[in-house]
């Protein structure tokens, strides 16, 4: 997934449609992981594994929350291209 993060780092140089697609795919990936992890059965799983599973879930949820709350910050980055060209 670091390729998507790399592309988002250079958002101001990307075509708006491409940037939207990268963002949407990245967000969908993490939303799917949250859904999968929330559906896992904890029965019989050792405490250490449950802890790490919860840590992973917290990470994925944080990514989804951050991306959702800061969507405009990224997707407005492409608007700087037009300003720079003038």
N, CA, C and O atoms as CSV, one atom per row, in Angstrom:
chain,resi,resn,atom,element,x,y,z
A,1,UNK,N,N,0.818,-1.194,0.000
A,1,UNK,CA,C,0.000,0.000,0.000
A,1,UNK,C,C,0.862,1.258,0.000
A,1,UNK,O,O,0.333,2.364,-0.114
A,2,UNK,N,N,2.165,1.112,0.124
A,2,UNK,CA,C,3.010,2.303,0.157
A,2,UNK,C,C,3.027,3.025,-1.185
A,2,UNK,O,O,3.327,4.217,-1.236
A,3,UNK,N,N,2.708,2.320,-2.280
A,3,UNK,CA,C,2.647,2.993,-3.576
A,3,UNK,C,C,1.543,4.048,-3.578
A,3,UNK,O,O,1.710,5.118,-4.163
A,4,UNK,N,N,0.431,3.758,-2.937
A,4,UNK,CA,C,-0.661,4.728,-2.852
A,4,UNK,C,C,-0.248,5.912,-1.982
A,4,UNK,O,O,-0.537,7.059,-2.321
A,5,UNK,N,N,0.422,5.644,-0.870
A,5,UNK,CA,C,0.889,6.726,-0.004
A,5,UNK,C,C,1.889,7.607,-0.756
A,5,UNK,O,O,1.877,8.830,-0.614
A,6,UNK,N,N,2.744,6.984,-1.547
A,6,UNK,CA,C,3.710,7.729,-2.355
A,6,UNK,C,C,2.983,8.649,-3.335
A,6,UNK,O,O,3.332,9.822,-3.471
A,7,UNK,N,N,1.984,8.116,-4.006
A,7,UNK,CA,C,1.219,8.928,-4.957
A,7,UNK,C,C,0.493,10.071,-4.250
A,7,UNK,O,O,0.444,11.187,-4.766
A,8,UNK,N,N,-0.066,9.798,-3.079
A,8,UNK,CA,C,-0.769,10.849,-2.346
A,8,UNK,C,C,0.204,11.928,-1.867
A,8,UNK,O,O,-0.168,13.096,-1.747
A,9,UNK,N,N,1.443,11.535,-1.596
A,9,UNK,CA,C,2.465,12.495,-1.180
A,9,UNK,C,C,2.678,13.548,-2.267
A,9,UNK,O,O,2.924,14.718,-1.973
A,10,UNK,N,N,2.582,13.123,-3.513
A,10,UNK,CA,C,2.766,14.024,-4.646
A,10,UNK,C,C,1.424,14.388,-5.295
A,10,UNK,O,O,1.332,14.521,-6.515
A,11,UNK,N,N,0.411,14.543,-4.484
A,11,UNK,CA,C,-0.953,14.780,-4.966
A,11,UNK,C,C,-1.058,15.975,-5.904
A,11,UNK,O,O,-1.830,15.947,-6.862
A,12,UNK,N,N,-0.299,17.006,-5.640
A,12,UNK,CA,C,-0.423,18.219,-6.457
A,12,UNK,C,C,0.021,18.014,-7.907
A,12,UNK,O,O,-0.264,18.848,-8.767
A,13,UNK,N,N,0.713,16.915,-8.177
A,13,UNK,CA,C,1.174,16.630,-9.532
A,13,UNK,C,C,0.289,15.626,-10.273
A,13,UNK,O,O,0.524,15.333,-11.445
A,14,UNK,N,N,-0.720,15.106,-9.593
A,14,UNK,CA,C,-1.571,14.081,-10.197
A,14,UNK,C,C,-2.824,14.683,-10.821
A,14,UNK,O,O,-3.339,15.705,-10.367
A,15,UNK,N,N,-3.290,14.035,-11.850
A,15,UNK,CA,C,-4.581,14.353,-12.442
A,15,UNK,C,C,-5.658,14.122,-11.382
A,15,UNK,O,O,-5.597,13.140,-10.642
A,16,UNK,N,N,-6.629,15.006,-11.306
A,16,UNK,CA,C,-7.652,14.923,-10.254
A,16,UNK,C,C,-8.386,13.580,-10.262
A,16,UNK,O,O,-8.635,13.015,-9.197
A,17,UNK,N,N,-8.733,13.062,-11.432
A,17,UNK,CA,C,-9.429,11.772,-11.501
A,17,UNK,C,C,-8.552,10.638,-10.983
A,17,UNK,O,O,-9.030,9.744,-10.284
A,18,UNK,N,N,-7.273,10.677,-11.327
A,18,UNK,CA,C,-6.343,9.648,-10.845
A,18,UNK,C,C,-6.201,9.739,-9.331
A,18,UNK,O,O,-6.221,8.720,-8.640
A,19,UNK,N,N,-6.060,10.948,-8.818
A,19,UNK,CA,C,-5.938,11.146,-7.377
A,19,UNK,C,C,-7.184,10.641,-6.654
A,19,UNK,O,O,-7.074,9.979,-5.622
A,20,UNK,N,N,-8.355,10.943,-7.180
A,20,UNK,CA,C,-9.598,10.444,-6.576
A,20,UNK,C,C,-9.631,8.926,-6.558
A,20,UNK,O,O,-10.052,8.323,-5.570
A,21,UNK,N,N,-9.189,8.303,-7.645
A,21,UNK,CA,C,-9.178,6.837,-7.723
A,21,UNK,C,C,-8.203,6.245,-6.716
A,21,UNK,O,O,-8.516,5.254,-6.056
A,22,UNK,N,N,-7.025,6.845,-6.596
A,22,UNK,CA,C,-6.030,6.368,-5.624
A,22,UNK,C,C,-6.603,6.475,-4.216
A,22,UNK,O,O,-6.516,5.531,-3.430
A,23,UNK,N,N,-7.185,7.622,-3.902
A,23,UNK,CA,C,-7.776,7.839,-2.581
A,23,UNK,C,C,-8.890,6.831,-2.301
A,23,UNK,O,O,-8.905,6.188,-1.252
A,24,UNK,N,N,-9.812,6.701,-3.237
A,24,UNK,CA,C,-10.954,5.803,-3.046
A,24,UNK,C,C,-10.515,4.354,-2.868
A,24,UNK,O,O,-11.057,3.641,-2.024
A,25,UNK,N,N,-9.542,3.917,-3.654
A,25,UNK,CA,C,-9.041,2.539,-3.536
A,25,UNK,C,C,-8.354,2.310,-2.194
A,25,UNK,O,O,-8.544,1.269,-1.564
A,26,UNK,N,N,-7.562,3.274,-1.764
A,26,UNK,CA,C,-6.835,3.159,-0.497
A,26,UNK,C,C,-7.820,3.092,0.669
A,26,UNK,O,O,-7.682,2.259,1.565
A,27,UNK,N,N,-8.810,3.975,0.647
A,27,UNK,CA,C,-9.819,3.988,1.706
A,27,UNK,C,C,-10.631,2.697,1.700
A,27,UNK,O,O,-10.913,2.142,2.762
A,28,UNK,N,N,-11.005,2.219,0.534
A,28,UNK,CA,C,-11.767,0.965,0.432
A,28,UNK,C,C,-10.969,-0.207,0.982
A,28,UNK,O,O,-11.528,-1.088,1.636
A,29,UNK,N,N,-9.673,-0.226,0.723
A,29,UNK,CA,C,-8.805,-1.285,1.240
A,29,UNK,C,C,-8.877,-1.331,2.768
A,29,UNK,O,O,-9.067,-2.401,3.346
A,30,UNK,N,N,-8.728,-0.188,3.419
A,30,UNK,CA,C,-8.731,-0.161,4.881
A,30,UNK,C,C,-10.120,-0.402,5.463
A,30,UNK,O,O,-10.247,-1.028,6.515
A,31,UNK,N,N,-11.144,0.077,4.807
A,31,UNK,CA,C,-12.508,-0.219,5.272
A,31,UNK,C,C,-12.784,-1.720,5.213
A,31,UNK,O,O,-13.414,-2.275,6.113
A,32,UNK,N,N,-12.320,-2.365,4.168
A,32,UNK,CA,C,-12.504,-3.818,4.043
A,32,UNK,C,C,-11.759,-4.550,5.147
A,32,UNK,O,O,-12.270,-5.530,5.688
A,33,UNK,N,N,-10.567,-4.094,5.490
A,33,UNK,CA,C,-9.800,-4.738,6.560
A,33,UNK,C,C,-10.514,-4.599,7.899
A,33,UNK,O,O,-10.551,-5.540,8.691
A,34,UNK,N,N,-11.082,-3.419,8.148
A,34,UNK,CA,C,-11.840,-3.206,9.386
A,34,UNK,C,C,-13.006,-4.181,9.445
A,34,UNK,O,O,-13.235,-4.817,10.473
A,35,UNK,N,N,-13.732,-4.298,8.363
A,35,UNK,CA,C,-14.892,-5.196,8.322
A,35,UNK,C,C,-14.476,-6.649,8.561
A,35,UNK,O,O,-15.129,-7.368,9.318
A,36,UNK,N,N,-13.409,-7.072,7.927
A,36,UNK,CA,C,-12.919,-8.446,8.108
A,36,UNK,C,C,-12.527,-8.684,9.559
A,36,UNK,O,O,-12.922,-9.683,10.160
A,37,UNK,N,N,-11.752,-7.768,10.116
A,37,UNK,CA,C,-11.268,-7.959,11.486
A,37,UNK,C,C,-12.402,-7.934,12.503
A,37,UNK,O,O,-12.371,-8.667,13.491
A,38,UNK,N,N,-13.394,-7.097,12.264
A,38,UNK,CA,C,-14.528,-7.045,13.184
A,38,UNK,C,C,-15.348,-8.326,13.131
A,38,UNK,O,O,-16.053,-8.652,14.086
A,39,UNK,N,N,-15.262,-9.044,12.040
A,39,UNK,CA,C,-16.020,-10.279,11.891
A,39,UNK,C,C,-15.300,-11.524,12.374
A,39,UNK,O,O,-15.871,-12.614,12.342
A,40,UNK,N,N,-14.059,-11.389,12.820
A,40,UNK,CA,C,-13.302,-12.552,13.283
A,40,UNK,C,C,-13.822,-13.051,14.625
A,40,UNK,O,O,-14.187,-12.259,15.494
A,41,UNK,N,N,-13.852,-14.334,14.780
A,41,UNK,CA,C,-14.313,-14.966,16.016
A,41,UNK,C,C,-13.160,-15.006,17.020
A,41,UNK,O,O,-12.111,-15.578,16.725
A,42,UNK,N,N,-13.340,-14.409,18.201
A,42,UNK,CA,C,-12.268,-14.399,19.194
A,42,UNK,C,C,-12.179,-15.681,20.032
A,42,UNK,O,O,-11.229,-15.860,20.794
A,43,UNK,N,N,-13.154,-16.558,19.891
A,43,UNK,CA,C,-13.188,-17.754,20.733
A,43,UNK,C,C,-11.960,-18.634,20.491
A,43,UNK,O,O,-11.639,-18.991,19.357
A,44,UNK,N,N,-11.293,-18.966,21.581
A,44,UNK,CA,C,-10.148,-19.862,21.528
A,44,UNK,C,C,-8.847,-19.212,21.081
A,44,UNK,O,O,-7.828,-19.890,20.956
A,45,UNK,N,N,-8.872,-17.917,20.840
A,45,UNK,CA,C,-7.665,-17.212,20.401
A,45,UNK,C,C,-6.908,-16.737,21.643
A,45,UNK,O,O,-7.499,-16.105,22.519
A,46,UNK,N,N,-5.613,-17.032,21.729
A,46,UNK,CA,C,-4.825,-16.603,22.893
A,46,UNK,C,C,-4.833,-15.075,23.053
A,46,UNK,O,O,-4.986,-14.327,22.088
A,47,UNK,N,N,-4.664,-14.650,24.298
A,47,UNK,CA,C,-4.755,-13.230,24.635
A,47,UNK,C,C,-3.779,-12.374,23.833
A,47,UNK,O,O,-4.128,-11.279,23.392
A,48,UNK,N,N,-2.566,-12.868,23.646
A,48,UNK,CA,C,-1.577,-12.095,22.895
A,48,UNK,C,C,-2.022,-11.840,21.466
A,48,UNK,O,O,-1.833,-10.748,20.931
A,49,UNK,N,N,-2.608,-12.844,20.859
A,49,UNK,CA,C,-3.095,-12.681,19.483
A,49,UNK,C,C,-4.299,-11.749,19.431
A,49,UNK,O,O,-4.450,-10.961,18.497
A,50,UNK,N,N,-5.152,-11.851,20.445
A,50,UNK,CA,C,-6.292,-10.930,20.502
A,50,UNK,C,C,-5.817,-9.486,20.655
A,50,UNK,O,O,-6.378,-8.565,20.062
A,51,UNK,N,N,-4.770,-9.312,21.464
A,51,UNK,CA,C,-4.210,-7.976,21.653
A,51,UNK,C,C,-3.695,-7.413,20.329
A,51,UNK,O,O,-4.006,-6.280,19.962
A,52,UNK,N,N,-2.912,-8.213,19.622
A,52,UNK,CA,C,-2.346,-7.758,18.349
A,52,UNK,C,C,-3.447,-7.541,17.315
A,52,UNK,O,O,-3.383,-6.599,16.524
A,53,UNK,N,N,-4.441,-8.399,17.321
A,53,UNK,CA,C,-5.583,-8.211,16.414
A,53,UNK,C,C,-6.270,-6.884,16.715
A,53,UNK,O,O,-6.609,-6.134,15.799
A,54,UNK,N,N,-6.473,-6.596,17.990
A,54,UNK,CA,C,-7.091,-5.330,18.385
A,54,UNK,C,C,-6.236,-4.130,18.013
A,54,UNK,O,O,-6.752,-3.082,17.624
A,55,UNK,N,N,-4.930,-4.291,18.135
A,55,UNK,CA,C,-4.011,-3.227,17.745
A,55,UNK,C,C,-4.122,-2.952,16.245
A,55,UNK,O,O,-4.178,-1.800,15.815
A,56,UNK,N,N,-4.154,-4.014,15.468
A,56,UNK,CA,C,-4.314,-3.867,14.022
A,56,UNK,C,C,-5.640,-3.219,13.671
A,56,UNK,O,O,-5.701,-2.351,12.801
A,57,UNK,N,N,-6.696,-3.637,14.342
A,57,UNK,CA,C,-8.015,-3.061,14.099
A,57,UNK,C,C,-8.018,-1.570,14.438
A,57,UNK,O,O,-8.574,-0.761,13.695
A,58,UNK,N,N,-7.399,-1.213,15.556
A,58,UNK,CA,C,-7.323,0.201,15.942
A,58,UNK,C,C,-6.572,1.014,14.889
A,58,UNK,O,O,-6.957,2.140,14.573
A,59,UNK,N,N,-5.502,0.440,14.351
A,59,UNK,CA,C,-4.734,1.111,13.304
A,59,UNK,C,C,-5.594,1.321,12.061
A,59,UNK,O,O,-5.663,2.429,11.528
A,60,UNK,N,N,-6.244,0.265,11.606
A,60,UNK,CA,C,-7.073,0.363,10.402
A,60,UNK,C,C,-8.211,1.359,10.594
A,60,UNK,O,O,-8.519,2.136,9.690
A,61,UNK,N,N,-8.837,1.337,11.773
A,61,UNK,CA,C,-9.921,2.280,12.046
A,61,UNK,C,C,-9.400,3.717,12.059
A,61,UNK,O,O,-10.074,4.630,11.582
A,62,UNK,N,N,-8.206,3.912,12.606
A,62,UNK,CA,C,-7.613,5.252,12.635
A,62,UNK,C,C,-7.331,5.761,11.223
A,62,UNK,O,O,-7.543,6.939,10.933
A,63,UNK,N,N,-6.857,4.885,10.352
A,63,UNK,CA,C,-6.611,5.275,8.959
A,63,UNK,C,C,-7.923,5.698,8.301
A,63,UNK,O,O,-7.984,6.737,7.643
A,64,UNK,N,N,-8.966,4.898,8.476
A,64,UNK,CA,C,-10.270,5.215,7.882
A,64,UNK,C,C,-10.785,6.551,8.416
A,64,UNK,O,O,-11.256,7.390,7.648
A,65,UNK,N,N,-10.698,6.746,9.715
A,65,UNK,CA,C,-11.166,7.994,10.322
A,65,UNK,C,C,-10.382,9.186,9.792
A,65,UNK,O,O,-10.969,10.196,9.404
A,66,UNK,N,N,-9.057,9.072,9.776
A,66,UNK,CA,C,-8.228,10.184,9.308
A,66,UNK,C,C,-8.529,10.515,7.850
A,66,UNK,O,O,-8.693,11.680,7.490
A,67,UNK,N,N,-8.600,9.485,7.020
A,67,UNK,CA,C,-8.842,9.724,5.596
A,67,UNK,C,C,-10.210,10.352,5.363
A,67,UNK,O,O,-10.355,11.234,4.517
A,68,UNK,N,N,-11.200,9.907,6.102
A,68,UNK,CA,C,-12.552,10.435,5.953
A,68,UNK,C,C,-12.623,11.895,6.404
A,68,UNK,O,O,-13.229,12.731,5.734
A,69,UNK,N,N,-12.003,12.188,7.533
A,69,UNK,CA,C,-12.054,13.544,8.084
A,69,UNK,C,C,-11.182,14.533,7.316
A,69,UNK,O,O,-11.414,15.740,7.385
A,70,UNK,N,N,-10.192,14.044,6.594
A,70,UNK,CA,C,-9.243,14.925,5.911
A,70,UNK,C,C,-9.265,14.778,4.394
A,70,UNK,O,O,-8.309,15.151,3.715
A,71,UNK,N,N,-10.335,14.245,3.877
A,71,UNK,CA,C,-10.466,14.030,2.429
A,71,UNK,C,C,-10.186,15.305,1.630
A,71,UNK,O,O,-9.435,15.275,0.655
A,72,UNK,N,N,-10.782,16.411,2.038
A,72,UNK,CA,C,-10.616,17.661,1.299
A,72,UNK,C,C,-9.175,18.147,1.292
A,72,UNK,O,O,-8.725,18.746,0.315
A,73,UNK,N,N,-8.458,17.896,2.359
A,73,UNK,CA,C,-7.054,18.301,2.428
A,73,UNK,C,C,-6.261,17.682,1.285
A,73,UNK,O,O,-5.441,18.355,0.659
A,74,UNK,N,N,-6.499,16.421,1.015
A,74,UNK,CA,C,-5.784,15.734,-0.058
A,74,UNK,C,C,-6.364,16.067,-1.424
A,74,UNK,O,O,-5.627,16.418,-2.346
A,75,UNK,N,N,-7.657,15.961,-1.554
A,75,UNK,CA,C,-8.263,16.079,-2.876
A,75,UNK,C,C,-8.292,17.509,-3.400
A,75,UNK,O,O,-8.518,17.725,-4.591
A,76,UNK,N,N,-8.069,18.479,-2.536
A,76,UNK,CA,C,-7.930,19.857,-2.997
A,76,UNK,C,C,-6.494,20.181,-3.381
A,76,UNK,O,O,-6.221,21.266,-3.895
A,77,UNK,N,N,-5.572,19.251,-3.137
A,77,UNK,CA,C,-4.166,19.473,-3.470
A,77,UNK,C,C,-3.984,19.653,-4.965
A,77,UNK,O,O,-3.133,20.432,-5.393
A,78,UNK,N,N,-4.763,18.949,-5.761
A,78,UNK,CA,C,-4.657,19.046,-7.206
A,78,UNK,C,C,-5.051,20.415,-7.737
A,78,UNK,O,O,-4.656,20.786,-8.843
A,79,UNK,N,N,-5.828,21.173,-6.960
A,79,UNK,CA,C,-6.263,22.487,-7.426
A,79,UNK,C,C,-5.103,23.469,-7.472
A,79,UNK,O,O,-5.191,24.492,-8.150
A,80,UNK,N,N,-4.027,23.178,-6.769
A,80,UNK,CA,C,-2.846,24.032,-6.804
A,80,UNK,C,C,-2.135,23.996,-8.141
A,80,UNK,O,O,-1.383,24.916,-8.464
A,81,UNK,N,N,-2.358,22.941,-8.932
A,81,UNK,CA,C,-1.721,22.825,-10.244
A,81,UNK,C,C,-2.124,23.981,-11.150
A,81,UNK,O,O,-1.278,24.578,-11.816
A,82,UNK,N,N,-3.392,24.290,-11.173
A,82,UNK,CA,C,-3.878,25.354,-12.044
A,82,UNK,C,C,-3.312,26.701,-11.601
A,82,UNK,O,O,-2.946,27.526,-12.438
A,83,UNK,N,N,-3.240,26.927,-10.289
A,83,UNK,CA,C,-2.708,28.180,-9.770
A,83,UNK,C,C,-1.238,28.337,-10.127
A,83,UNK,O,O,-0.792,29.432,-10.468
A,84,UNK,N,N,-0.488,27.249,-10.051
A,84,UNK,CA,C,0.943,27.294,-10.327
A,84,UNK,C,C,1.213,27.551,-11.799
A,84,UNK,O,O,2.249,28.120,-12.143
A,85,UNK,N,N,0.307,27.145,-12.673
A,85,UNK,CA,C,0.513,27.302,-14.106
A,85,UNK,C,C,0.250,28.738,-14.560
A,85,UNK,O,O,0.712,29.143,-15.627
A,86,UNK,N,N,-0.473,29.493,-13.776
A,86,UNK,CA,C,-0.823,30.867,-14.173
A,86,UNK,C,C,0.289,31.833,-13.899
A,86,UNK,O,O,0.154,33.025,-14.175
